[in-house]
């Protein structure tokens, strides 16, 4: 879940997908950052391939709610 830290979030995702034990899918939710995070993360995450999914939540409803958005999609 990202909130106003797009560079840190992108770096974390890059490190996760480069591990030797790679996840099948990584989900990133922007939690209503309103600082341009979603506009930066969307294309950057798409460039990492189809194993990375990006969800833009227009509201910041907290970490738990952002996590629940992912759980509803898997």
mmCIF file of the N, C-alpha and C atoms, coordinates in Angstrom:
data_MODEL
# 
_entry.id   MODEL 
# 
loop_
_atom_site.group_PDB 
_atom_site.id 
_atom_site.type_symbol 
_atom_site.label_atom_id 
_atom_site.label_alt_id 
_atom_site.label_comp_id 
_atom_site.label_asym_id 
_atom_site.label_entity_id 
_atom_site.label_seq_id 
_atom_site.pdbx_PDB_ins_code 
_atom_site.Cartn_x 
_atom_site.Cartn_y 
_atom_site.Cartn_z 
_atom_site.occupancy 
_atom_site.B_iso_or_equiv 
_atom_site.pdbx_formal_charge 
_atom_site.auth_seq_id 
_atom_site.auth_comp_id 
_atom_site.auth_asym_id 
_atom_site.auth_atom_id 
_atom_site.pdbx_PDB_model_num 
ATOM 1   N N  . UNK A 1 1  ? 0.861   -1.173  0.000   1.00 0.00 ? 1  UNK A N  1 
ATOM 2   C CA . UNK A 1 1  ? 0.000   0.000   0.000   1.00 0.00 ? 1  UNK A CA 1 
ATOM 3   C C  . UNK A 1 1  ? 0.899   1.224   0.000   1.00 0.00 ? 1  UNK A C  1 
ATOM 4   N N  . UNK A 1 2  ? 0.689   2.081   -0.980  1.00 0.00 ? 2  UNK A N  1 
ATOM 5   C CA . UNK A 1 2  ? 1.475   3.309   -1.098  1.00 0.00 ? 2  UNK A CA 1 
ATOM 6   C C  . UNK A 1 2  ? 0.643   4.503   -0.643  1.00 0.00 ? 2  UNK A C  1 
ATOM 7   N N  . UNK A 1 3  ? 1.297   5.401   0.090   1.00 0.00 ? 3  UNK A N  1 
ATOM 8   C CA . UNK A 1 3  ? 0.712   6.696   0.388   1.00 0.00 ? 3  UNK A CA 1 
ATOM 9   C C  . UNK A 1 3  ? 1.838   7.723   0.387   1.00 0.00 ? 3  UNK A C  1 
ATOM 10  N N  . UNK A 1 4  ? 1.916   8.432   -0.712  1.00 0.00 ? 4  UNK A N  1 
ATOM 11  C CA . UNK A 1 4  ? 2.861   9.539   -0.896  1.00 0.00 ? 4  UNK A CA 1 
ATOM 12  C C  . UNK A 1 4  ? 4.336   9.148   -0.814  1.00 0.00 ? 4  UNK A C  1 
ATOM 13  N N  . UNK A 1 5  ? 4.656   7.924   -1.144  1.00 0.00 ? 5  UNK A N  1 
ATOM 14  C CA . UNK A 1 5  ? 6.056   7.493   -1.184  1.00 0.00 ? 5  UNK A CA 1 
ATOM 15  C C  . UNK A 1 5  ? 6.309   6.669   -2.454  1.00 0.00 ? 5  UNK A C  1 
ATOM 16  N N  . UNK A 1 6  ? 6.064   7.229   -3.641  1.00 0.00 ? 6  UNK A N  1 
ATOM 17  C CA . UNK A 1 6  ? 6.155   6.429   -4.861  1.00 0.00 ? 6  UNK A CA 1 
ATOM 18  C C  . UNK A 1 6  ? 7.550   5.869   -5.136  1.00 0.00 ? 6  UNK A C  1 
ATOM 19  N N  . UNK A 1 7  ? 8.590   6.624   -4.891  1.00 0.00 ? 7  UNK A N  1 
ATOM 20  C CA . UNK A 1 7  ? 9.944   6.131   -5.161  1.00 0.00 ? 7  UNK A CA 1 
ATOM 21  C C  . UNK A 1 7  ? 10.279  4.946   -4.252  1.00 0.00 ? 7  UNK A C  1 
ATOM 22  N N  . UNK A 1 8  ? 9.914   5.049   -2.991  1.00 0.00 ? 8  UNK A N  1 
ATOM 23  C CA . UNK A 1 8  ? 10.178  3.972   -2.039  1.00 0.00 ? 8  UNK A CA 1 
ATOM 24  C C  . UNK A 1 8  ? 9.360   2.726   -2.398  1.00 0.00 ? 8  UNK A C  1 
ATOM 25  N N  . UNK A 1 9  ? 8.117   2.927   -2.774  1.00 0.00 ? 9  UNK A N  1 
ATOM 26  C CA . UNK A 1 9  ? 7.257   1.809   -3.153  1.00 0.00 ? 9  UNK A CA 1 
ATOM 27  C C  . UNK A 1 9  ? 7.793   1.109   -4.391  1.00 0.00 ? 9  UNK A C  1 
ATOM 28  N N  . UNK A 1 10 ? 8.184   1.880   -5.395  1.00 0.00 ? 10 UNK A N  1 
ATOM 29  C CA . UNK A 1 10 ? 8.736   1.298   -6.617  1.00 0.00 ? 10 UNK A CA 1 
ATOM 30  C C  . UNK A 1 10 ? 10.005  0.513   -6.321  1.00 0.00 ? 10 UNK A C  1 
ATOM 31  N N  . UNK A 1 11 ? 10.875  1.061   -5.497  1.00 0.00 ? 11 UNK A N  1 
ATOM 32  C CA . UNK A 1 11 ? 12.112  0.372   -5.125  1.00 0.00 ? 11 UNK A CA 1 
ATOM 33  C C  . UNK A 1 11 ? 11.804  -0.942  -4.405  1.00 0.00 ? 11 UNK A C  1 
ATOM 34  N N  . UNK A 1 12 ? 10.827  -0.935  -3.526  1.00 0.00 ? 12 UNK A N  1 
ATOM 35  C CA . UNK A 1 12 ? 10.457  -2.156  -2.805  1.00 0.00 ? 12 UNK A CA 1 
ATOM 36  C C  . UNK A 1 12 ? 9.941   -3.223  -3.766  1.00 0.00 ? 12 UNK A C  1 
ATOM 37  N N  . UNK A 1 13 ? 9.099   -2.826  -4.717  1.00 0.00 ? 13 UNK A N  1 
ATOM 38  C CA . UNK A 1 13 ? 8.559   -3.785  -5.688  1.00 0.00 ? 13 UNK A CA 1 
ATOM 39  C C  . UNK A 1 13 ? 9.676   -4.352  -6.554  1.00 0.00 ? 13 UNK A C  1 
ATOM 40  N N  . UNK A 1 14 ? 10.579  -3.507  -6.997  1.00 0.00 ? 14 UNK A N  1 
ATOM 41  C CA . UNK A 1 14 ? 11.707  -3.981  -7.817  1.00 0.00 ? 14 UNK A CA 1 
ATOM 42  C C  . UNK A 1 14 ? 12.533  -5.007  -7.058  1.00 0.00 ? 14 UNK A C  1 
ATOM 43  N N  . UNK A 1 15 ? 12.759  -4.776  -5.790  1.00 0.00 ? 15 UNK A N  1 
ATOM 44  C CA . UNK A 1 15 ? 13.543  -5.724  -4.991  1.00 0.00 ? 15 UNK A CA 1 
ATOM 45  C C  . UNK A 1 15 ? 12.804  -7.038  -4.771  1.00 0.00 ? 15 UNK A C  1 
ATOM 46  N N  . UNK A 1 16 ? 11.511  -6.956  -4.578  1.00 0.00 ? 16 UNK A N  1 
ATOM 47  C CA . UNK A 1 16 ? 10.721  -8.174  -4.367  1.00 0.00 ? 16 UNK A CA 1 
ATOM 48  C C  . UNK A 1 16 ? 10.720  -9.039  -5.622  1.00 0.00 ? 16 UNK A C  1 
ATOM 49  N N  . UNK A 1 17 ? 10.518  -8.430  -6.790  1.00 0.00 ? 17 UNK A N  1 
ATOM 50  C CA . UNK A 1 17 ? 10.430  -9.247  -8.008  1.00 0.00 ? 17 UNK A CA 1 
ATOM 51  C C  . UNK A 1 17 ? 11.796  -9.731  -8.487  1.00 0.00 ? 17 UNK A C  1 
ATOM 52  N N  . UNK A 1 18 ? 12.879  -9.178  -7.947  1.00 0.00 ? 18 UNK A N  1 
ATOM 53  C CA . UNK A 1 18 ? 14.219  -9.628  -8.320  1.00 0.00 ? 18 UNK A CA 1 
ATOM 54  C C  . UNK A 1 18 ? 14.785  -10.675 -7.374  1.00 0.00 ? 18 UNK A C  1 
ATOM 55  N N  . UNK A 1 19 ? 14.036  -11.075 -6.371  1.00 0.00 ? 19 UNK A N  1 
ATOM 56  C CA . UNK A 1 19 ? 14.515  -12.089 -5.439  1.00 0.00 ? 19 UNK A CA 1 
ATOM 57  C C  . UNK A 1 19 ? 14.607  -13.446 -6.119  1.00 0.00 ? 19 UNK A C  1 
ATOM 58  N N  . UNK A 1 20 ? 15.384  -14.326 -5.548  1.00 0.00 ? 20 UNK A N  1 
ATOM 59  C CA . UNK A 1 20 ? 15.497  -15.662 -6.125  1.00 0.00 ? 20 UNK A CA 1 
ATOM 60  C C  . UNK A 1 20 ? 14.190  -16.447 -5.983  1.00 0.00 ? 20 UNK A C  1 
ATOM 61  N N  . UNK A 1 21 ? 13.457  -16.230 -4.907  1.00 0.00 ? 21 UNK A N  1 
ATOM 62  C CA . UNK A 1 21 ? 12.140  -16.841 -4.724  1.00 0.00 ? 21 UNK A CA 1 
ATOM 63  C C  . UNK A 1 21 ? 11.106  -15.779 -5.105  1.00 0.00 ? 21 UNK A C  1 
ATOM 64  N N  . UNK A 1 22 ? 10.750  -15.766 -6.380  1.00 0.00 ? 22 UNK A N  1 
ATOM 65  C CA . UNK A 1 22 ? 9.909   -14.695 -6.913  1.00 0.00 ? 22 UNK A CA 1 
ATOM 66  C C  . UNK A 1 22 ? 8.426   -14.986 -6.711  1.00 0.00 ? 22 UNK A C  1 
ATOM 67  N N  . UNK A 1 23 ? 7.677   -13.958 -6.331  1.00 0.00 ? 23 UNK A N  1 
ATOM 68  C CA . UNK A 1 23 ? 6.231   -14.139 -6.197  1.00 0.00 ? 23 UNK A CA 1 
ATOM 69  C C  . UNK A 1 23 ? 5.573   -14.248 -7.566  1.00 0.00 ? 23 UNK A C  1 
ATOM 70  N N  . UNK A 1 24 ? 4.435   -14.929 -7.611  1.00 0.00 ? 24 UNK A N  1 
ATOM 71  C CA . UNK A 1 24 ? 3.685   -15.016 -8.865  1.00 0.00 ? 24 UNK A CA 1 
ATOM 72  C C  . UNK A 1 24 ? 3.114   -13.662 -9.260  1.00 0.00 ? 24 UNK A C  1 
ATOM 73  N N  . UNK A 1 25 ? 2.733   -12.872 -8.263  1.00 0.00 ? 25 UNK A N  1 
ATOM 74  C CA . UNK A 1 25 ? 2.097   -11.593 -8.528  1.00 0.00 ? 25 UNK A CA 1 
ATOM 75  C C  . UNK A 1 25 ? 2.382   -10.647 -7.368  1.00 0.00 ? 25 UNK A C  1 
ATOM 76  N N  . UNK A 1 26 ? 2.583   -9.380  -7.680  1.00 0.00 ? 26 UNK A N  1 
ATOM 77  C CA . UNK A 1 26 ? 2.755   -8.331  -6.683  1.00 0.00 ? 26 UNK A CA 1 
ATOM 78  C C  . UNK A 1 26 ? 1.666   -7.295  -6.924  1.00 0.00 ? 26 UNK A C  1 
ATOM 79  N N  . UNK A 1 27 ? 0.966   -6.932  -5.882  1.00 0.00 ? 27 UNK A N  1 
ATOM 80  C CA . UNK A 1 27 ? -0.096  -5.942  -5.982  1.00 0.00 ? 27 UNK A CA 1 
ATOM 81  C C  . UNK A 1 27 ? 0.329   -4.672  -5.253  1.00 0.00 ? 27 UNK A C  1 
ATOM 82  N N  . UNK A 1 28 ? 0.105   -3.537  -5.895  1.00 0.00 ? 28 UNK A N  1 
ATOM 83  C CA . UNK A 1 28 ? 0.386   -2.246  -5.283  1.00 0.00 ? 28 UNK A CA 1 
ATOM 84  C C  . UNK A 1 28 ? -0.897  -1.435  -5.321  1.00 0.00 ? 28 UNK A C  1 
ATOM 85  N N  . UNK A 1 29 ? -1.276  -0.892  -4.173  1.00 0.00 ? 29 UNK A N  1 
ATOM 86  C CA . UNK A 1 29 ? -2.449  -0.025  -4.080  1.00 0.00 ? 29 UNK A CA 1 
ATOM 87  C C  . UNK A 1 29 ? -1.963  1.373   -3.719  1.00 0.00 ? 29 UNK A C  1 
ATOM 88  N N  . UNK A 1 30 ? -2.335  2.356   -4.534  1.00 0.00 ? 30 UNK A N  1 
ATOM 89  C CA . UNK A 1 30 ? -2.105  3.740   -4.123  1.00 0.00 ? 30 UNK A CA 1 
ATOM 90  C C  . UNK A 1 30 ? -3.334  4.169   -3.352  1.00 0.00 ? 30 UNK A C  1 
ATOM 91  N N  . UNK A 1 31 ? -3.127  4.599   -2.129  1.00 0.00 ? 31 UNK A N  1 
ATOM 92  C CA . UNK A 1 31 ? -4.217  4.875   -1.198  1.00 0.00 ? 31 UNK A CA 1 
ATOM 93  C C  . UNK A 1 31 ? -4.557  6.361   -1.173  1.00 0.00 ? 31 UNK A C  1 
ATOM 94  N N  . UNK A 1 32 ? -5.014  6.900   -2.305  1.00 0.00 ? 32 UNK A N  1 
ATOM 95  C CA . UNK A 1 32 ? -5.462  8.289   -2.363  1.00 0.00 ? 32 UNK A CA 1 
ATOM 96  C C  . UNK A 1 32 ? -4.377  9.300   -2.068  1.00 0.00 ? 32 UNK A C  1 
ATOM 97  N N  . UNK A 1 33 ? -3.187  9.099   -2.607  1.00 0.00 ? 33 UNK A N  1 
ATOM 98  C CA . UNK A 1 33 ? -2.055  9.967   -2.290  1.00 0.00 ? 33 UNK A CA 1 
ATOM 99  C C  . UNK A 1 33 ? -2.260  11.429  -2.672  1.00 0.00 ? 33 UNK A C  1 
ATOM 100 N N  . UNK A 1 34 ? -2.878  11.710  -3.802  1.00 0.00 ? 34 UNK A N  1 
ATOM 101 C CA . UNK A 1 34 ? -3.139  13.083  -4.266  1.00 0.00 ? 34 UNK A CA 1 
ATOM 102 C C  . UNK A 1 34 ? -1.872  13.932  -4.392  1.00 0.00 ? 34 UNK A C  1 
ATOM 103 N N  . UNK A 1 35 ? -0.738  13.279  -4.601  1.00 0.00 ? 35 UNK A N  1 
ATOM 104 C CA . UNK A 1 35 ? 0.511   14.017  -4.784  1.00 0.00 ? 35 UNK A CA 1 
ATOM 105 C C  . UNK A 1 35 ? 1.205   13.639  -6.085  1.00 0.00 ? 35 UNK A C  1 
ATOM 106 N N  . UNK A 1 36 ? 0.516   12.933  -6.961  1.00 0.00 ? 36 UNK A N  1 
ATOM 107 C CA . UNK A 1 36 ? 1.112   12.471  -8.204  1.00 0.00 ? 36 UNK A CA 1 
ATOM 108 C C  . UNK A 1 36 ? 1.675   11.064  -8.123  1.00 0.00 ? 36 UNK A C  1 
ATOM 109 N N  . UNK A 1 37 ? 1.553   10.418  -6.979  1.00 0.00 ? 37 UNK A N  1 
ATOM 110 C CA . UNK A 1 37 ? 2.080   9.063   -6.811  1.00 0.00 ? 37 UNK A CA 1 
ATOM 111 C C  . UNK A 1 37 ? 1.488   8.103   -7.833  1.00 0.00 ? 37 UNK A C  1 
ATOM 112 N N  . UNK A 1 38 ? 0.178   8.134   -7.996  1.00 0.00 ? 38 UNK A N  1 
ATOM 113 C CA . UNK A 1 38 ? -0.480  7.197   -8.913  1.00 0.00 ? 38 UNK A CA 1 
ATOM 114 C C  . UNK A 1 38 ? -0.010  7.420   -10.341 1.00 0.00 ? 38 UNK A C  1 
ATOM 115 N N  . UNK A 1 39 ? 0.156   8.666   -10.727 1.00 0.00 ? 39 UNK A N  1 
ATOM 116 C CA . UNK A 1 39 ? 0.604   8.970   -12.084 1.00 0.00 ? 39 UNK A CA 1 
ATOM 117 C C  . UNK A 1 39 ? 2.041   8.506   -12.313 1.00 0.00 ? 39 UNK A C  1 
ATOM 118 N N  . UNK A 1 40 ? 2.855   8.503   -11.275 1.00 0.00 ? 40 UNK A N  1 
ATOM 119 C CA . UNK A 1 40 ? 4.233   8.008   -11.394 1.00 0.00 ? 40 UNK A CA 1 
ATOM 120 C C  . UNK A 1 40 ? 4.266   6.477   -11.343 1.00 0.00 ? 40 UNK A C  1 
ATOM 121 N N  . UNK A 1 41 ? 3.535   5.906   -10.405 1.00 0.00 ? 41 UNK A N  1 
ATOM 122 C CA . UNK A 1 41 ? 3.605   4.461   -10.197 1.00 0.00 ? 41 UNK A CA 1 
ATOM 123 C C  . UNK A 1 41 ? 2.964   3.664   -11.323 1.00 0.00 ? 41 UNK A C  1 
ATOM 124 N N  . UNK A 1 42 ? 1.849   4.120   -11.828 1.00 0.00 ? 42 UNK A N  1 
ATOM 125 C CA . UNK A 1 42 ? 1.140   3.370   -12.862 1.00 0.00 ? 42 UNK A CA 1 
ATOM 126 C C  . UNK A 1 42 ? 2.044   2.937   -14.005 1.00 0.00 ? 42 UNK A C  1 
ATOM 127 N N  . UNK A 1 43 ? 2.659   3.879   -14.725 1.00 0.00 ? 43 UNK A N  1 
ATOM 128 C CA . UNK A 1 43 ? 3.539   3.500   -15.841 1.00 0.00 ? 43 UNK A CA 1 
ATOM 129 C C  . UNK A 1 43 ? 4.806   2.752   -15.393 1.00 0.00 ? 43 UNK A C  1 
ATOM 130 N N  . UNK A 1 44 ? 5.380   3.164   -14.261 1.00 0.00 ? 44 UNK A N  1 
ATOM 131 C CA . UNK A 1 44 ? 6.613   2.514   -13.787 1.00 0.00 ? 44 UNK A CA 1 
ATOM 132 C C  . UNK A 1 44 ? 6.355   1.058   -13.429 1.00 0.00 ? 44 UNK A C  1 
ATOM 133 N N  . UNK A 1 45 ? 5.241   0.780   -12.796 1.00 0.00 ? 45 UNK A N  1 
ATOM 134 C CA . UNK A 1 45 ? 4.911   -0.598  -12.434 1.00 0.00 ? 45 UNK A CA 1 
ATOM 135 C C  . UNK A 1 45 ? 4.520   -1.411  -13.660 1.00 0.00 ? 45 UNK A C  1 
ATOM 136 N N  . UNK A 1 46 ? 3.823   -0.804  -14.592 1.00 0.00 ? 46 UNK A N  1 
ATOM 137 C CA . UNK A 1 46 ? 3.447   -1.498  -15.829 1.00 0.00 ? 46 UNK A CA 1 
ATOM 138 C C  . UNK A 1 46 ? 4.690   -1.940  -16.596 1.00 0.00 ? 46 UNK A C  1 
ATOM 139 N N  . UNK A 1 47 ? 5.741   -1.145  -16.536 1.00 0.00 ? 47 UNK A N  1 
ATOM 140 C CA . UNK A 1 47 ? 6.989   -1.472  -17.230 1.00 0.00 ? 47 UNK A CA 1 
ATOM 141 C C  . UNK A 1 47 ? 7.677   -2.698  -16.628 1.00 0.00 ? 47 UNK A C  1 
ATOM 142 N N  . UNK A 1 48 ? 7.319   -3.052  -15.406 1.00 0.00 ? 48 UNK A N  1 
ATOM 143 C CA . UNK A 1 48 ? 7.923   -4.224  -14.753 1.00 0.00 ? 48 UNK A CA 1 
ATOM 144 C C  . UNK A 1 48 ? 7.293   -5.535  -15.204 1.00 0.00 ? 48 UNK A C  1 
ATOM 145 N N  . UNK A 1 49 ? 6.202   -5.456  -15.938 1.00 0.00 ? 49 UNK A N  1 
ATOM 146 C CA . UNK A 1 49 ? 5.600   -6.665  -16.484 1.00 0.00 ? 49 UNK A CA 1 
ATOM 147 C C  . UNK A 1 49 ? 4.258   -6.985  -15.869 1.00 0.00 ? 49 UNK A C  1 
ATOM 148 N N  . UNK A 1 50 ? 3.682   -8.049  -16.394 1.00 0.00 ? 50 UNK A N  1 
ATOM 149 C CA . UNK A 1 50 ? 2.320   -8.413  -15.998 1.00 0.00 ? 50 UNK A CA 1 
ATOM 150 C C  . UNK A 1 50 ? 2.222   -9.053  -14.621 1.00 0.00 ? 50 UNK A C  1 
ATOM 151 N N  . UNK A 1 51 ? 3.362   -9.357  -14.014 1.00 0.00 ? 51 UNK A N  1 
ATOM 152 C CA . UNK A 1 51 ? 3.335   -9.907  -12.650 1.00 0.00 ? 51 UNK A CA 1 
ATOM 153 C C  . UNK A 1 51 ? 3.051   -8.836  -11.602 1.00 0.00 ? 51 UNK A C  1 
ATOM 154 N N  . UNK A 1 52 ? 3.067   -7.570  -12.021 1.00 0.00 ? 52 UNK A N  1 
ATOM 155 C CA . UNK A 1 52 ? 2.816   -6.468  -11.093 1.00 0.00 ? 52 UNK A CA 1 
ATOM 156 C C  . UNK A 1 52 ? 1.477   -5.828  -11.442 1.00 0.00 ? 52 UNK A C  1 
ATOM 157 N N  . UNK A 1 53 ? 0.578   -5.779  -10.467 1.00 0.00 ? 53 UNK A N  1 
ATOM 158 C CA . UNK A 1 53 ? -0.741  -5.180  -10.659 1.00 0.00 ? 53 UNK A CA 1 
ATOM 159 C C  . UNK A 1 53 ? -0.828  -3.895  -9.833  1.00 0.00 ? 53 UNK A C  1 
ATOM 160 N N  . UNK A 1 54 ? -1.436  -2.885  -10.420 1.00 0.00 ? 54 UNK A N  1 
ATOM 161 C CA . UNK A 1 54 ? -1.576  -1.587  -9.758  1.00 0.00 ? 54 UNK A CA 1 
ATOM 162 C C  . UNK A 1 54 ? -3.050  -1.264  -9.600  1.00 0.00 ? 54 UNK A C  1 
ATOM 163 N N  . UNK A 1 55 ? -3.431  -0.899  -8.395  1.00 0.00 ? 55 UNK A N  1 
ATOM 164 C CA . UNK A 1 55 ? -4.800  -0.504  -8.090  1.00 0.00 ? 55 UNK A CA 1 
ATOM 165 C C  . UNK A 1 55 ? -4.756  0.916   -7.535  1.00 0.00 ? 55 UNK A C  1 
ATOM 166 N N  . UNK A 1 56 ? -5.521  1.781   -8.135  1.00 0.00 ? 56 UNK A N  1 
ATOM 167 C CA . UNK A 1 56 ? -5.580  3.161   -7.652  1.00 0.00 ? 56 UNK A CA 1 
ATOM 168 C C  . UNK A 1 56 ? -6.861  3.360   -6.860  1.00 0.00 ? 56 UNK A C  1 
ATOM 169 N N  . UNK A 1 57 ? -6.707  3.610   -5.570  1.00 0.00 ? 57 UNK A N  1 
ATOM 170 C CA . UNK A 1 57 ? -7.840  3.895   -4.701  1.00 0.00 ? 57 UNK A CA 1 
ATOM 171 C C  . UNK A 1 57 ? -7.924  5.412   -4.550  1.00 0.00 ? 57 UNK A C  1 
ATOM 172 N N  . UNK A 1 58 ? -9.009  6.041   -4.971  1.00 0.00 ? 58 UNK A N  1 
ATOM 173 C CA . UNK A 1 58 ? -9.090  7.498   -4.898  1.00 0.00 ? 58 UNK A CA 1 
ATOM 174 C C  . UNK A 1 58 ? -9.164  8.045   -3.474  1.00 0.00 ? 58 UNK A C  1 
ATOM 175 N N  . UNK A 1 59 ? -9.474  7.192   -2.510  1.00 0.00 ? 59 UNK A N  1 
ATOM 176 C CA . UNK A 1 59 ? -9.584  7.628   -1.116  1.00 0.00 ? 59 UNK A CA 1 
ATOM 177 C C  . UNK A 1 59 ? -8.532  6.951   -0.251  1.00 0.00 ? 59 UNK A C  1 
ATOM 178 N N  . UNK A 1 60 ? -8.044  7.673   0.744   1.00 0.00 ? 60 UNK A N  1 
ATOM 179 C CA . UNK A 1 60 ? -7.154  7.072   1.723   1.00 0.00 ? 60 UNK A CA 1 
ATOM 180 C C  . UNK A 1 60 ? -8.026  6.561   2.864   1.00 0.00 ? 60 UNK A C  1 
ATOM 181 N N  . UNK A 1 61 ? -8.282  5.283   2.838   1.00 0.00 ? 61 UNK A N  1 
ATOM 182 C CA . UNK A 1 61 ? -9.127  4.668   3.847   1.00 0.00 ? 61 UNK A CA 1 
ATOM 183 C C  . UNK A 1 61 ? -8.314  3.866   4.857   1.00 0.00 ? 61 UNK A C  1 
ATOM 184 N N  . UNK A 1 62 ? -7.002  4.048   4.831   1.00 0.00 ? 62 UNK A N  1 
ATOM 185 C CA . UNK A 1 62 ? -6.134  3.349   5.756   1.00 0.00 ? 62 UNK A CA 1 
ATOM 186 C C  . UNK A 1 62 ? -5.491  2.120   5.139   1.00 0.00 ? 62 UNK A C  1 
ATOM 187 N N  . UNK A 1 63 ? -4.446  1.629   5.801   1.00 0.00 ? 63 UNK A N  1 
ATOM 188 C CA . UNK A 1 63 ? -3.684  0.494   5.297   1.00 0.00 ? 63 UNK A CA 1 
ATOM 189 C C  . UNK A 1 63 ? -4.554  -0.747  5.142   1.00 0.00 ? 63 UNK A C  1 
ATOM 190 N N  . UNK A 1 64 ? -5.362  -1.032  6.142   1.00 0.00 ? 64 UNK A N  1 
ATOM 191 C CA . UNK A 1 64 ? -6.202  -2.226  6.097   1.00 0.00 ? 64 UNK A CA 1 
ATOM 192 C C  . UNK A 1 64 ? -7.163  -2.215  4.921   1.00 0.00 ? 64 UNK A C  1 
ATOM 193 N N  . UNK A 1 65 ? -7.801  -1.070  4.697   1.00 0.00 ? 65 UNK A N  1 
ATOM 194 C CA . UNK A 1 65 ? -8.743  -0.971  3.574   1.00 0.00 ? 65 UNK A CA 1 
ATOM 195 C C  . UNK A 1 65 ? -8.025  -1.114  2.236   1.00 0.00 ? 65 UNK A C  1 
ATOM 196 N N  . UNK A 1 66 ? -6.816  -0.551  2.143   1.00 0.00 ? 66 UNK A N  1 
ATOM 197 C CA . UNK A 1 66 ? -6.029  -0.711  0.914   1.00 0.00 ? 66 UNK A CA 1 
ATOM 198 C C  . UNK A 1 66 ? -5.665  -2.166  0.681   1.00 0.00 ? 66 UNK A C  1 
ATOM 199 N N  . UNK A 1 67 ? -5.291  -2.855  1.733   1.00 0.00 ? 67 UNK A N  1 
ATOM 200 C CA . UNK A 1 67 ? -4.977  -4.277  1.621   1.00 0.00 ? 67 UNK A CA 1 
ATOM 201 C C  . UNK A 1 67 ? -6.204  -5.090  1.238   1.00 0.00 ? 67 UNK A C  1 
ATOM 202 N N  . UNK A 1 68 ? -7.351  -4.719  1.780   1.00 0.00 ? 68 UNK A N  1 
ATOM 203 C CA . UNK A 1 68 ? -8.584  -5.436  1.477   1.00 0.00 ? 68 UNK A CA 1 
ATOM 204 C C  . UNK A 1 68 ? -8.990  -5.285  0.016   1.00 0.00 ? 68 UNK A C  1 
ATOM 205 N N  . UNK A 1 69 ? -8.635  -4.165  -0.617  1.00 0.00 ? 69 UNK A N  1 
ATOM 206 C CA . UNK A 1 69 ? -8.901  -4.023  -2.054  1.00 0.00 ? 69 UNK A CA 1 
ATOM 207 C C  . UNK A 1 69 ? -8.223  -5.140  -2.836  1.00 0.00 ? 69 UNK A C  1 
ATOM 208 N N  . UNK A 1 70 ? -7.008  -5.461  -2.464  1.00 0.00 ? 70 UNK A N  1 
ATOM 209 C CA . UNK A 1 70 ? -6.285  -6.542  -3.139  1.00 0.00 ? 70 UNK A CA 1 
ATOM 210 C C  . UNK A 1 70 ? -6.956  -7.878  -2.847  1.00 0.00 ? 70 UNK A C  1 
ATOM 211 N N  . UNK A 1 71 ? -7.281  -8.122  -1.610  1.00 0.00 ? 71 UNK A N  1 
ATOM 212 C CA . UNK A 1 71 ? -7.879  -9.401  -1.239  1.00 0.00 ? 71 UNK A CA 1 
ATOM 213 C C  . UNK A 1 71 ? -9.192  -9.652  -1.972  1.00 0.00 ? 71 UNK A C  1 
ATOM 214 N N  . UNK A 1 72 ? -9.933  -8.613  -2.271  1.00 0.00 ? 72 UNK A N  1 
ATOM 215 C CA . UNK A 1 72 ? -11.183 -8.779  -3.007  1.00 0.00 ? 72 UNK A CA 1 
ATOM 216 C C  . UNK A 1 72 ? -10.943 -9.145  -4.465  1.00 0.00 ? 72 UNK A C  1 
ATOM 217 N N  . UNK A 1 73 ? -9.746  -8.879  -4.971  1.00 0.00 ? 73 UNK A N  1 
ATOM 218 C CA . UNK A 1 73 ? -9.449  -9.139  -6.398  1.00 0.00 ? 73 UNK A CA 1 
ATOM 219 C C  . UNK A 1 73 ? -8.753  -10.465 -6.641  1.00 0.00 ? 73 UNK A C  1 
ATOM 220 N N  . UNK A 1 74 ? -8.261  -11.094 -5.587  1.00 0.00 ? 74 UNK A N  1 
ATOM 221 C CA . UNK A 1 74 ? -7.570  -12.357 -5.812  1.00 0.00 ? 74 UNK A CA 1 
ATOM 222 C C  . UNK A 1 74 ? -8.424  -13.538 -5.400  1.00 0.00 ? 74 UNK A C  1 
# 
